[in-house]
Amino acid sequence: MKTIVANIQARMGSTRLPGKIMLPLGKEHILTHDIQRVNRSELVDHTIVATSDKTPDDIVDRYSRRGGADVFRGSESDVLDRMFKAAKQANADVVVRITSDCPLISPETIDAVIEQLLETDADYSANILDRTFPRGLDVEAFTFESFEQVHRDATDLSHREHVTPYYRENPEKFELVNVTSNQVFDEPWMQDRTDLRLTLDEADDYEVLREIYENVSYEGILDIRDAVRYVDKHDLMALNTDVSQKST
């Protein structure tokens, strides 16, 4: 059996919204929602929050453990190295990359991306190669063997900061596969929803997420379908439609 490790990339520093992952959202903080939702995956064996070794991220360490994840601490700037060493320490065969600003990340989407990787024997599987999901549901999964190659060969600063662009920029070196929304959701209104922003980069994004979590009832974790229904009914996308997306 392959060991599947989810690495949640997290730190307090943010150029646009510092400390965003510790903002309150309903019953929990942003980061805790991320962890709880990843832990609902049926295929992930182990969840790690990979944060920096800097003092401001001590709070990330504490809340990650409290929320149900282990923690790896490494380089603040060389995020690729941090994520690689976290996966290596966990003896991962498959690495799932999640960012900590996605408090509506979908467990079934995580599992679909992992399944696609395993079933096709690919090096890299994601739902971002040809986008059909809302922003905030981004999932990438890749073999540790291929990640070793990326860690060794990716030398550009942008590669070290953003972790996975080297895969997508070198399709001749890796087998890449994409998951689309209709593979995960049967509901027509959940398919091809690139019009939605359910991630957190700026204050306007936070207003959308807070509105959802304060008004949609849930037990355990909030179902992404209920969130999208609420957004559509109340036209919440008007609140953050002008926010530009950061690089993945």
Secondary structure as UniProt FT lines:
FT   STRAND          4..9
FT   TURN            18..19
FT   HELIX           20..22
FT   STRAND          24..25
FT   TURN            26..27
FT   STRAND          28..29
FT   HELIX           30..38
FT   TURN            39..40
FT   STRAND          46..52
FT   HELIX           55..57
FT   HELIX           58..67
FT   STRAND          70..74
FT   HELIX           79..89
FT   TURN            90..91
FT   STRAND          94..99
FT   TURN            100..101
FT   TURN            103..104
FT   HELIX           107..120
FT   STRAND          124..126
FT   TURN            128..131
FT   STRAND          140..143
FT   HELIX           144..153
FT   HELIX           157..162
FT   HELIX           165..169
FT   TURN            171..173
FT   STRAND          176..178
FT   HELIX           181..183
FT   HELIX           188..190
FT   TURN            194..195
FT   HELIX           203..215
FT   HELIX           224..234
FT   HELIX           236..238
FT   TURN            239..242
//
